[in-house]
Amino acid sequence: MAGVLAYRPDRSRSSFVFSMTDGAYNTDKLIEFLTELRTHFAGEKIILIWDGLMAHRSRAMTAWLATQRHWLHVERLPAYAPDLNPIERVWGNVKSTELANLCPDILDEVRTATETGLTRVGTNYDLCRTFLDHTGLSL
């Protein structure tokens, strides 16, 4: 699963965009997700705040990012700083709401509950804003 919390600089709007895939996200899948993200935001310039996930730092990703500077700027979070990453609040919120006490019989039930939670988060501007506020970061 990959997700992006997006905020307008004036805080007039926020959104949460996510993608789920079978297996782990590798560099190729993340590049595909970022390409879709560009389409989703209709060509607006994006500042991406990223943690230290290996797929975020691979040679292939670094090379691809270098060719995307006209629309994408990456700021990296310090190592071991989940409190500065608003996306960690998204995962925690979904885990404590839709996934709390879930006893699935099949994996698809987990996927459905997760999609429901992520959609709920994505449609709640105030909730998305509080995730950023909690980090203490400013736009």
C-alpha positions in Angstrom: 0.0 0.0 0.0 1.2 3.5 -0.8 -0.4 6.7 0.3 0.0 10.4 0.0 -1.5 13.1 2.2 -1.7 16.3 0.1 -2.2 19.8 1.3 -2.5 23.1 -0.5 0.0 25.6 0.8 -2.8 27.9 2.1 -4.5 24.8 3.8 -7.7 25.5 1.8 -7.8 21.8 0.8 -6.3 18.5 1.6 -6.7 15.0 0.2 -5.4 11.5 0.7 -4.5 9.4 -2.3 -3.7 5.8 -1.9 -3.0 2.7 -4.0 -3.0 -0.9 -2.9 -1.1 -3.7 -4.7 -0.4 -7.3 -4.1 3.0 -7.8 -2.6 5.5 -5.2 -1.5 6.0 -1.8 -3.0 9.2 -1.7 -4.9 10.8 1.1 -6.8 8.9 0.4 -10.1 5.6 0.3 -8.3 6.3 3.6 -6.5 7.3 5.3 -9.8 4.0 4.1 -11.2 2.2 5.5 -8.2 4.0 8.8 -8.4 3.2 9.0 -12.1 -0.5 8.5 -11.3 -0.2 11.1 -8.6 0.9 13.7 -11.1 -2.1 12.9 -13.2 -4.4 13.1 -10.1 -3.1 16.6 -9.3 -3.5 17.8 -12.9 0.1 18.8 -13.4 0.5 20.9 -10.2 3.9 21.0 -8.7 4.3 18.7 -5.8 6.6 18.7 -2.7 6.9 15.2 -1.5 8.0 14.6 2.1 9.4 11.1 2.3 10.8 8.8 5.0 13.8 6.5 4.6 12.1 3.5 3.1 14.7 1.7 0.9 12.5 1.9 -2.2 12.5 5.7 -1.7 16.3 5.8 -1.8 17.2 3.2 -4.5 19.5 4.1 -7.4 16.6 3.7 -9.8 14.4 6.0 -7.8 17.1 8.6 -7.4 17.7 8.5 -11.2 14.0 8.8 -11.9 13.5 11.6 -9.5 16.3 13.6 -11.1 14.3 13.6 -14.4 11.1 14.8 -12.6 12.4 18.0 -11.0 10.1 20.2 -13.1 7.1 19.0 -11.2 8.3 17.0 -8.2 10.5 18.1 -5.3 11.5 15.7 -2.5 12.3 16.5 1.1 13.5 13.7 3.2 12.6 13.1 6.8 15.3 12.4 9.3 15.9 8.7 10.1 13.7 7.2 12.7 11.3 10.1 12.9 7.8 8.6 12.5 6.4 11.5 14.6 7.3 13.9 11.8 5.5 11.8 9.2 1.8 12.5 8.9 1.1 9.4 6.9 2.0 7.3 10.0 -1.1 8.9 11.6 -3.2 7.7 8.7 -2.1 4.1 9.2 -2.6 4.3 12.9 -6.1 5.8 12.5 -7.2 3.0 10.2 -5.6 0.3 12.4 -7.4 1.6 15.4 -10.7 2.0 13.7 -11.5 -0.3 10.7 -8.9 -2.9 11.6 -9.4 -2.9 15.4 -10.7 -6.3 16.5 -11.0 -7.5 12.9 -10.9 -11.3 12.7 -11.0 -12.0 9.0 -11.5 -15.4 7.5 -9.9 -14.4 4.3 -7.3 -11.8 3.3 -9.8 -9.9 1.1 -11.7 -8.9 4.3 -8.6 -7.1 5.5 -8.2 -5.4 2.1 -11.8 -4.3 2.1 -11.6 -2.9 5.6 -8.4 -1.1 4.8 -9.8 0.4 1.7 -12.9 1.5 3.6 -10.7 3.2 6.3 -8.4 4.9 3.8 -11.4 6.2 1.9 -12.9 7.5 5.1 -9.7 9.4 5.9 -9.4 10.7 2.4 -12.9 12.3 2.5 -12.4 14.1 5.8 -10.4 17.3 5.3 -10.3 18.1 9.0 -8.9 14.7 9.9 -6.2 15.0 7.2 -5.3 18.5 8.5 -4.9 17.2 12.1 -2.4 14.6 10.9 -0.2 17.4 9.6 -0.8 19.6 12.7 0.3 16.7 15.0 3.7 16.6 13.4 4.4 20.3 14.1 5.6 20.7 10.5 4.4 23.8 8.6 3.7 24.2 4.9 
